[in-house]
Amino acid sequence: MKDSIPEEHLYLGFSHHYGDSIFPLHTSISLFLLSYCDCKLFKVFLVPTGENADDQLVTNTLPHKFEVCLISRHQLPMVVQSCCLPAVVVKDGKFCRAGLSVVLRHIIQKTYEADASKKDILELLGFKKTCLKACAEVSGWTRLCEISIPLAVERFLTGSPEHCQTIPADILELERKLGEPVRVHNDDKIRRQKLQQQKADAKATLSVLAKASAAGGKPVEMHEHSLPSLELSIAFSKLLVQEVSATVNREPSHIRKTKTSDLPPLDHVFAEGLYFTLADIVLLPCIHQFLVFSKKRGINLLNLPLISSWYQRVQEVPGVKKAADKCNMQLLQILELQSGAAEEQLQSCFLIPGELQEEEEEDNHFLGGPRPTMTKLMENGIEAKFSPHPCPDWTLDWNSLPAAVRPGEGKL
């Protein structure tokens, strides 16, 4: 290698090829980001881990959209030889950036510097441009995205058949984090909008029930989500560079007076919250390989509903499918993932009639109800006041409705 490098060079490791991904997964992630950004500012070098790697075999495993040069480990610049790949060496060859998050953030920044119209690329760095900025040693989230999940998926794919039947703990940790409430810089305002939307949904539901009663108990078609999720509308309006209509009007007084502690939490749309960021770019190739392998092995994925929803939602982001095509990633649909597992899960969740009858005979006496609750309230100095039902004439023909919505199914 020459001492002076005329352009920035990107060095990526190569151990093997599996399915539609290159390993280590850090290399697949880097190539996916280059595709998503449509970045051609770096000369890409692939560094096989084995000194006797077949150059032709390595080249054939790469997506045809990429132009890369093969280089052995001992040919690397001295500044790179002591670093973990991926790594970027700047023009003068005296400065090196190493580590997945550092390299990916640099790719994004260089892409925006070269073309300021690509503001959507800069948005990948998130609020205040801090996405995955903290190192893995001090940030549990960076460690999970950058190190833990890629390693867990690689071990999962190469493990024994017995080991592969257990979902890795780091994948379960991601599922747990996707279920945590979202915190954003304008948290209070968006949560009040969500409360207003929830009240509108409840009012619409009451209207549908009233129509059902007026129709003589005939079932009326109800849509589970009559209004689009506020989180989704906000997330995708930002992706499409549109204003959110819900932010124009001021909330009613009863919404403004609601205490912050009583506001509904915000749900995850993407990995870090409401907005598509670099974290989603990092996780997608990893979770994709995990889901593809799980599907082949017939592993039940119904206990990962949040990851499955996230995986499907990321595919709707403009540019993701195009980038996946460039990398030869054949993204799955959720129905494909759940078709085999759903039937097995349903059979284990629902009892056959005989077993159901036995359960009802064993537990036909309802325990609880209003009396113990009233007693607890009175013991704590709380007196409940009762008022007549606002619509006492309402009647519902429960036999005409699905069993799942009958109060008796929940032993109410």
N, C-alpha and C positions, 0 to 999 in steps of 0.2 A: 504494500500500500504506500501511496505517496504521502509525504509529510503534510502537504497542503491539499485540503479537500475542497474542490471548487463549489460544491453544493452540499446541502444537508443530507446526510445519509441515515437511513433507518435500518437498524439491524434487528432481525427477528429470528427466533430459534425455530428449529424443526426437528421433531423426534419421530413422528409417524403420522400417518393419515388414517382417519377412521370415518366412515360414512361420508358426510359432506363437510367435514371440518378438518382443519389441520391442527396438530398438537405440537407443543403445548397450546392450551386454549388461549393463552395471552396473544399468540400469533393470529389466531382466528379473529379475536376481538379487534386487534389492531387493523387487520385487513378489512373487517366489516366497517370500522369507522372511516377508513380511507374511502371506501365505496360510498358510504352515506354522505360524506362531505364532498365527494367527487374531487378529491385532493390528489394532485399530481406534482406536488412541490418537493417530494422526497424521492431520492434514489433508494429503492428497497433492496436489501441484501438478506438472503436466507442463509442461516448458519446451521447446518445439520449437526446433531449431537454426536453422531458417529463419524470418525475420520474417513471411513471407507464407504460412505454413503454413495449410492448410485445416483449420479447427477440426472440422468434421464428419467429415472423413477421419480425423483423428487420433483422435477419440472412437470411431469405428467399429472401429478396430484394437485398442482396449483390451478386455481380458476384461470381461464384463458384471458380474462380481462386484465390480469396483473402482469406487469413486466418486472421481473426480479432477476437479480444476479446471485449465483451461488458462491459462497466463500467459506473456507474452512476456518476453524477456530483460531489456528495459529496465524492466519492472515489478517486477523482483525487489528485495527489500530490499537496501540498500547493503552490508550485511555479507555478503550472498551473492554479489553481482555479481563480486567479485574471487576467488571460490572455484570449484573444479571440482566439478561435481555427481557424485553425489548429495550433498545437504547438508540438515542439520536445524537449524532456528532455534528456540530455546527461547521460552518464553512472553513474556518481556519484550522480545524482538526484538533484544537486544544481544549475544547469544552464539550462535555458529554452530559446528556440527560438520560437517566436510567430509571427503570421502574415503570410499570404499566400506567398508573394514573398520571405520572409526570409526563410521559410520552404522549398519551392521549390528549391531555390538556394542551400540550404544545402544538399538536396537529391542529386542534380546533382554533387556537389563537393565530397560527400561521395562515390557516385557510381564510380567516376573517381579515387579516392584514392584507392578504393578496386581493381580496374582493369584498369590500365593505357592504355590498348588497346582500351578502349571505348572513344577514343578522340572525336568521333562524339557527344557523350553526353556532353562533356565539351564545345563543340562549341555552345551548346544551350545558353550559357551565353554571346555570341556575342563578338564583338570587344572589347578588353581590359577587357573582363569578367564583363561588366557593365549592362547587360540587367536586367531591373527592380530592379536595386540596389538602386536607389534613392527612398526614402520613398514617399508615396502617398501625404504627406503634402507639399512636395516641387516639385514633378514631376507630371505634368498633365497627362503624358502618363502612368505612374505607377498607378495613381488614376483611369484612365479610364479602364485599364485592370484588376486591382486587386479589385476594389470596384464598380465603376459605372456600368459597363456592367453586371457583375454577379447579382447585385441588380436589375438592369433594367429588365433583363430577368426573374428573379424570380417574380417580380411584374407583368410583362406582362403575365406570365402563370397563375397567381392567380387573375388577375383583372377581372372586369366586361366585358361582351361581347362588350359594347360600347368602353371601354378603350382598348380592344385588337385589335380593328380595326386600331388603330393609332400606327405607328412604333415608338418605344421609341427614345427619343432625343439622347440618348447615342449611340444607334445603328447607327443613322444618322451621329453622330460625327465620328464614326469609318469609315463609308463610305467616309466621307470628308477627313479624314486623309489618307486613302488609295489612294486618288487622288492627294495628295501633291507630289511634286518632291522628289526623294530619295537623301539623302546625305550619302556618304560613304567615308572612309578614302582615297581611290584612285579614287575619284570622277572624276577628270579631265581626267585621262587616259581612264576610261571606257566610258565617254561621247564622247570622240574623236573616240573611236571604234564604238560607236553607230552612230555617224555622217557618218563614212565611210560605215557602213552597210546600212544606209538610202540612201546614194548616189548609192550604188550598187543595191538596190531595185528599185530606180527610173530608173536607166539605164536598168534594166531587164524589167520594165514596158514599156519603150520606144521601146525596142526590140520586145515585144509582139505586140504593136500597129503597128509597121512597118510590121510585118508579116501579121497582119490583113489587112493592106492596100494592100500588095502585093497579098493577096488572093482574091482581088476584093471586099473587104468590108465584107467578110464572117466572122462571129464571131469566135474568137479564144479563147479557154479556158484559163482563167486567175485564178491563185491562189492568194488569198488575202495575204497570208503570204508565199512568196516563200522561204524566209530564216527564220530560227528559231529566235525568239527574243533574242537579245544579253543578256538582263537581265535574261531570263530563262536559257540560256545556262550557264551563269556564276553561277547562283544560284544552278542549279542541278549538275554542274560539281563539285562543292564543296561538295555537299551531297554524290556524288558517288566517291569522292576522286580522281578526274581526273583533268588534266590540261586543261585550256581553250585554244584552238588552236588559237583563235583570238588575244591572248596576245603575240604570238611568233614574228610575223612580225612587223616591224616598220611602222607607218602610213606614207602615202604619204605626201609630203611637204605641199600641200594645206590644208590638215587636221591638220598638226602640227601648221600651221600659223593662223588657225582660232582662234578668240578671245574666251576666256572662256565664256563670256556673250552670245556668239552666238551659243554655243554648245547646243544640245537638252537635255532636262532633262531626268533623269532615272525614269522609272516607277516601282511601287511596285510589287514585286513578292510575298513577304510575309509581315507580319504585320509591321515589322520594316524596311523593305527595300528589299534588294536582298537575304538575308540569313534567313534560318529557325532558329528561336530562341525560348526561353522560352515563349515569348509573344504569339507565335502561339499556344503553348501547353495550355496556360491559356485561350485563346479565343475560341479554338475549341469546348470544351464541352458546352460553353455558346451559341455560335452561332448555334451549332447543335440543341440544344433544341429550340432556337428561330425559326429556319427554319422548324423543325418538326411540331411545334405548328402552325406556319403560314400556312403550307401546309394543315393541318387538317381543319383550319378555312377558307381556300380559299383566304388568304390575298395576294394581288398582290406584288410580290417581284421584278418586273422588274425595279423598281427604286432603287434597290440595286445591280447594276451590278458588282461593284468592290468586295463587300463582297461575292457575289455568285461565282465569279471567284476565289477569294482567298480560299473559302471553298473547291472548287473542286481541286485546286492546292495543298492544304495541304494534300489531300488524296493520292497524287502521291509521297509523301515523304516516303522513305523506313522506314518501322516500324510503321507508323501511323495506317494503317488498321489492322495490327496485334494487336496493343495496343487497338484499338477500339473494336476488337472482344473479347479481354480479359475482357473488361468493359461492354460487351453486348450493345455497341453503334452500331446501324445499320445506318451507314453513308448513306446519300442520294446522288443521282446524280442530277446534275443541270437540266437535262431534266425533271426529275420528278417534280422539284420545279416549273418549268416554263410552263409546259404543259397546266395547266389550266389557268394561268394568261396571257400567251402569246396571246391566241386567243382573250381574252377580250381587251388586250392592242392594238392589231392590229386593231380591229374594231373601237376603239376610235381614232386611229392615222390616218386612211385613210378614206377619204370622199367617199360617194357613187357617181356615175356618175352625178346625177342631182345636188348635192351640189357642186361638182367640177366645173361643167359648170357655176353655179351661181358665184362662187368665181372668175373664170377667167373673167367673164363679169364685175364684180365689180372692178377688179384690172388688167385690160388689158394694162394699161399704165405703162411701167417700169420707175421707178424713180431712179435716180443715174446714174451709168455708168461712162465712162471715163472722161466726161467733168467736172463735179464737182470735181473729184479727181485731174485732171490736174490743175484746178484753185487753189485748196488748196496748191498743190505743188509749183506752181509759186508764190503764195503769200508769201511763206516761202523761196523763193530764190532757189528753186530746179527746174531745167529744165530737163524734160524727153526727151531722145533721142530714136527715133524709128528706128528699123532695120527690114528688110524683114524676113518673117518666114523661118527657115532653110530648111523646107521640104514643099514648097507650093503645091506640087502635092498630098499630103496626103488627102485622102477623107475617111470619115467614113459613113457607112449606119446606121444612128441612129435608124431607124425603126427596125433593126435586133438586137439591143442591148436592155437589160432590161431598163424599163422606169426610174429606180432609178439612172442610170448613165448618163442620157441625161442632158446636160446643161440647157435645158429649164425647167426641173423639179425644179431647184434651182433659176429660173428666171434670169439666166445669159444672 
